[in-house]
Amino acid sequence: MSDAAQAEQAKADYVQVAPGNYVIRPGDYRLNSGLVVGRDKAMVIDTGAGPRQARLIYQAVRSLTKLPLVVVNTHSHFDHVFGNAFFAENGVHEFYAHRNCGHDMAESGADQRQLAASTEPEMAEATGRHTGIRVPTRLVDDTPVTVDLGNLPVKLFYLGRGHTDGDLLVGTPSTLFAGDLVEQGGYPQFEDSYPRDWVDTLRRISALRHEYEVLVPGHGQTVSYAFVKSMWETMALAVRMASTASRETPSDSTKAIPILPYGPVQSRVLLERLARTAR
């Protein structure tokens, strides 16, 4: 089968997690894109790693609703935002994100292009349609913003630094879309993180267990609040162990890698981020 025929047949899976709330899974990166359908508008949460993945998400969205769309980016990483240009060229004018996310996309979004090379070569090369970097202009600070989709209020809010310094949460009356503050099926990704703050932010997410019935991570399967509790307890332990190792052997904190509760690659990144973001 030709590449063109395979692309034509490809579809994103989706599942309804609550009335009007969907998780769309376009395949690569185990990404979870969200869809919230109101009476007057619908909201898409994260647009994928480039035009190919964005098209899959858009096709799934349009199989579920024909309403006008708004987009929210949960943070600035390429697999969540590089589909924005496709959505913009398909009629979306409102793109929401945290202010730090918007700033990071404007300053260093192009530096992430090569990260998409394996799945979105046109995005990596900046050639072809829908390969521009569309930076959100509806920016959220520490004060929550409510977007009314028509009898369905959606709350966009910030609980502090974590996976990045601009992680935006999306809360509907039933469902919390947590972006990569919560990930299922793999170790936390620490490359742009603030590990000490991330622990506190996860605690705050755990405290929302009575407000939202469903919790959707940025990648993987829907999780419970017990999962979030386990995630922050493990991260808190890792931060303590790494900090102790850094104090006891400041010349070589990497000696802590074998005892940390993550794989060697992410343990090394955790140590680097702890040193870089030391208070």
Buried (B, 14 or more C-beta within 10 A) or exposed (E): EEEEEEEEEBEBEBEEBBEBBBBBBBBBBBBBBBBBBBEEBBBBBBBBBBBBBBBBBBBBBEEBBEBEBBBBBBBBBBBBBBBBBBBBBBEBEBBBBBBBBBBBBEEEBEEBBEBBEEBBEBBBEEEEEBBBBBBBEBBBEEEEBEBEBEEBEBBBBBBBBBBBBBBBBBBBBBBBBBBBBBBBEEBBBBEBBBBBBBBBBBBBBBEBBEEBEBBBBBBBBBBEBEBBBBBBBBBBEBBEBBBEBBEEEEEEBBEBBEEBBBEEEBBBBBBBBBEEBEE
